[in-house]
Amino acid sequence: MGGIIWLASYPKSGNTWLRVFLHNLLLNTNEPASINNLNSLTIGSSNEYWLEKVTGRPVDSFTEKEVVALTPKIHRAFTRLRSDSVFVKTHNSMSKVHGVPLITPEYTAGAIYVLRNPLDTVISLAEHFGISLDDGIDMLNDKHSVISSDTTQTAEHLGSWSNHVMSWRAVNKSALHILRYEDMLYKPEKAFGGLAKFLGLSPPKFRLKKAINFSSFDTSRKQEQEKGFIEQSDKTDRFFRVGKAGQWKNILNDDQISRVIDANFDVMEEHGYLQNSKIGISRAG
């Protein structure tokens, strides 16, 4: 039985990119790994399959409180999948709901947290959920934000962007690796090389470069265009949208930028996301 290495992030922050990279690095095939086979190596914590597997009952037969109460049993089931660590994707914050930890400590071996500028995150978030930018900002800033359950997924409890980031920062430093989306984009060998080192891996340089190339945005988007992507939202016609940083400068208006920054000032500043603001925004007041 192994422990869980959480692949954690706020939605639309690069978690899928991380998973695609891990598949290509670990499988080491001669062609890009299929984006529709990610669950074979990096499973999703909110997939209703696991609730049904553990209980033998359909998701709609449970209340939210009952689902949360079963969290430790589901996490234990994850650890029994492999003799060593298992990668599990989550958008949950590291918090408690109905007194139950959403991330079970005794089954946790470590975490990789993908961090992205919330000014860009909110643009992808709004398109993914089929909502306006202003509603996306409300979601990003809401301390009680939740992705509701549906026919395939159990609910995920996010909180605000800042609360989400800080909750995962509580993980023991030796067991936590923070991966910035912007570094994945502009400094891929350093970013992904650091990730490999955190996992105790020392891939040859050519293998690391191949995994980076095979998991590039253009490669994944091409796969989606040719074969579709099973994780695509029914609110949009594509999952892999643009794959760039800094779009907010041309898409968000000054009021929208202010709303994101004012609600997340401290955490954005700590992670270097206020250095290139196009307008002089400081703490509200």
C-alpha positions in Angstrom: 0.0 0.0 0.0 1.3 3.4 -1.0 0.6 7.0 0.0 -1.1 9.7 -2.1 0.8 12.4 -3.9 -1.8 15.0 -4.5 -1.8 16.9 -7.7 -3.6 20.0 -6.4 -4.6 23.3 -7.9 -7.4 25.8 -8.3 -9.4 24.9 -11.4 -7.9 25.9 -14.7 -4.4 26.5 -13.3 -2.4 23.8 -15.2 -3.3 20.6 -13.4 -4.1 18.8 -16.6 -0.8 20.0 -18.1 1.0 18.6 -15.0 -0.7 15.2 -15.5 0.1 15.0 -19.2 3.7 15.7 -18.4 3.9 13.0 -15.7 2.3 10.5 -18.1 4.9 11.3 -20.8 7.8 11.3 -18.4 6.9 8.0 -16.6 5.6 6.1 -19.6 8.5 7.2 -21.8 6.9 6.2 -25.1 8.0 7.1 -28.6 4.9 9.2 -29.2 2.8 11.5 -27.0 0.8 9.7 -24.4 -3.0 9.9 -25.0 -4.7 12.7 -23.1 -7.7 10.4 -22.9 -5.8 7.9 -20.8 -4.7 10.2 -18.0 -6.8 8.3 -15.3 -4.7 5.2 -15.8 -1.8 6.9 -13.9 -3.2 10.1 -12.3 -6.7 9.5 -11.0 -9.3 12.1 -10.1 -10.4 12.4 -6.5 -13.9 13.6 -7.3 -14.7 10.9 -9.9 -18.0 9.3 -8.9 -16.6 5.9 -9.8 -14.7 5.8 -6.6 -17.7 6.5 -4.4 -19.7 3.8 -6.1 -16.7 1.3 -6.0 -16.3 1.8 -2.2 -20.0 1.7 -1.3 -21.7 -0.2 -4.2 -24.3 2.6 -4.3 -24.9 5.3 -6.9 -23.9 8.8 -6.2 -27.4 10.2 -6.2 -28.3 8.0 -3.2 -26.1 10.0 -0.9 -26.4 13.4 0.7 -23.5 15.8 0.5 -22.7 15.1 4.2 -22.7 11.4 3.6 -20.3 11.8 0.6 -17.9 13.9 2.7 -18.0 11.3 5.5 -16.8 8.6 3.1 -13.8 10.6 2.1 -11.2 8.7 4.2 -12.5 5.4 2.9 -12.1 6.6 -0.7 -8.6 7.8 0.0 -7.7 4.5 1.6 -8.9 2.8 -1.6 -6.6 5.0 -3.6 -3.6 3.9 -1.6 -4.4 0.2 -2.3 -4.1 0.7 -6.0 -0.3 0.5 -6.0 2.5 -0.7 -3.7 4.1 2.7 -3.8 2.8 6.2 -4.2 -0.3 7.0 -6.3 -1.0 10.4 -8.0 -4.4 11.8 -7.3 -5.7 15.0 -8.9 -7.8 17.3 -6.7 -9.3 20.8 -6.8 -10.3 20.7 -3.2 -8.7 23.0 -0.7 -6.9 21.5 2.2 -9.8 22.2 4.6 -12.6 20.4 6.5 -16.3 20.1 5.6 -18.7 18.8 8.2 -15.6 18.2 10.4 -14.0 15.8 7.9 -10.7 16.7 6.2 -11.0 16.8 2.5 -7.4 15.7 2.2 -6.9 12.7 4.6 -3.6 13.2 6.5 -2.8 9.6 7.2 -3.0 8.6 3.5 -1.0 11.6 2.3 2.6 11.2 1.2 3.1 14.6 -0.4 1.6 17.2 -2.8 2.5 19.0 -6.0 0.6 22.3 -6.1 0.2 24.1 -9.5 -0.1 27.9 -9.1 -1.3 30.3 -11.7 -1.9 34.1 -11.8 -5.5 34.4 -10.8 -6.0 37.2 -13.4 -5.4 34.6 -16.1 -7.0 31.8 -14.2 -10.3 33.6 -14.0 -10.5 33.9 -17.8 -10.1 30.2 -18.4 -12.4 29.5 -15.4 -15.2 31.6 -16.8 -15.0 29.9 -20.2 -14.8 26.4 -18.7 -17.9 26.8 -16.6 -19.8 28.9 -19.2 -20.1 32.0 -17.0 -19.3 35.6 -17.4 -16.0 37.1 -16.4 -17.7 39.0 -13.6 -19.3 35.8 -12.3 -15.9 34.1 -12.6 -14.3 36.8 -10.5 -17.1 36.3 -7.9 -16.3 32.6 -7.9 -12.6 33.2 -7.6 -13.0 35.6 -4.7 -15.7 33.6 -2.8 -14.4 32.1 0.5 -17.2 29.5 0.2 -16.9 28.6 -3.5 -17.9 25.1 -4.4 -18.0 23.1 -7.7 -21.4 21.4 -7.3 -21.7 17.6 -7.9 -23.1 16.3 -11.2 -23.6 13.0 -12.9 -19.9 12.2 -13.0 -18.3 14.2 -10.2 -18.7 14.7 -6.5 -18.6 18.2 -5.2 -15.2 20.0 -4.8 -14.8 22.6 -2.2 -12.5 25.4 -3.4 -12.9 28.5 -1.3 -11.3 31.6 -2.7 -8.1 31.5 -4.8 -6.1 32.9 -1.9 -7.6 30.6 0.7 -7.0 27.7 -1.6 -3.3 28.5 -2.1 -2.7 29.1 1.6 -4.5 26.0 2.6 -2.0 23.9 0.6 0.9 25.9 1.8 0.2 24.3 5.2 1.6 21.0 3.9 5.0 20.1 5.4 7.6 21.9 3.2 9.6 18.8 2.6 6.5 17.1 1.2 5.3 20.0 -0.9 6.4 21.2 -4.3 4.9 24.4 -5.8 5.0 24.6 -9.6 4.1 27.9 -11.2 2.2 27.8 -14.5 4.3 30.7 -15.8 7.5 28.8 -15.1 6.1 25.7 -16.8 5.5 27.9 -19.8 8.7 30.1 -19.9 11.2 27.9 -18.0 10.1 24.4 -18.8 13.3 22.5 -18.2 14.0 24.2 -14.9 10.3 23.8 -13.7 9.8 20.2 -14.8 13.3 19.3 -13.9 12.7 20.5 -10.4 9.5 18.5 -10.3 11.3 15.4 -11.3 13.9 16.0 -8.5 11.1 16.4 -6.0 9.8 13.0 -7.0 13.2 11.5 -6.5 13.8 11.0 -10.3 16.9 11.8 -12.3 15.8 11.5 -16.0 18.4 11.9 -18.7 18.1 15.4 -20.3 16.8 14.0 -23.5 14.0 12.1 -21.7 13.0 15.2 -19.8 13.0 17.3 -23.0 10.9 14.6 -24.8 8.3 14.6 -22.0 8.2 18.4 -22.1 7.7 18.4 -25.9 5.1 15.6 -25.8 3.1 17.4 -23.1 3.2 20.9 -24.8 0.0 22.8 -25.2 0.1 22.5 -29.0 0.5 18.8 -28.8 -2.4 18.3 -26.4 -4.6 20.7 -28.3 -3.9 18.8 -31.5 -4.9 15.5 -29.8 -8.1 17.2 -28.6 -8.9 18.4 -32.1 -8.4 15.0 -33.6 -9.9 12.7 -30.9 -11.7 14.9 -28.4 -11.0 15.1 -24.7 -13.1 13.2 -22.2 -12.6 15.8 -19.5 -13.9 18.7 -21.7 -16.7 20.8 -20.1 -20.1 20.6 -21.8 -20.1 24.5 -21.4 -17.4 25.0 -24.1 -16.2 23.4 -27.3 -12.6 23.0 -26.2 -10.6 22.3 -23.1 -7.2 23.4 -24.2 -8.1 27.0 -24.8 -5.0 29.2 -25.4 -2.1 28.1 -23.1 -0.6 31.5 -22.6 0.1 33.9 -19.7 -0.7 37.6 -19.5 -4.0 37.4 -21.4 -5.7 39.4 -18.6 -3.9 42.6 -19.8 -6.0 42.6 -23.0 -9.2 40.9 -21.7 -10.0 42.2 -18.2 -11.1 45.8 -17.7 -9.6 48.0 -14.9 -12.5 47.3 -12.5 -12.2 43.5 -13.0 -8.5 43.6 -12.4 -9.0 45.6 -9.2 -11.6 43.2 -7.9 -9.2 40.2 -8.3 -6.2 42.0 -6.9 -8.0 43.7 -4.0 -9.4 40.3 -2.8 -6.1 38.4 -3.3 -3.4 41.1 -2.8 -1.2 39.4 -0.2 -0.9 36.0 -1.9 -0.5 37.5 -5.3 2.3 39.8 -4.1 4.1 36.9 -2.3 4.2 34.9 -5.5 5.2 37.8 -7.8 1.9 38.4 -9.6 1.8 42.1 -9.0 5.1 43.1 -10.6 3.7 43.7 -14.1 0.2 45.2 -13.5 -0.8 47.4 -16.4 -2.5 49.9 -13.9 -1.3 51.1 -10.6 -3.4 49.1 -8.2 -2.7 48.8 -4.5 -4.7 47.5 -1.6 -8.3 48.9 -1.6 -9.0 51.7 0.8 
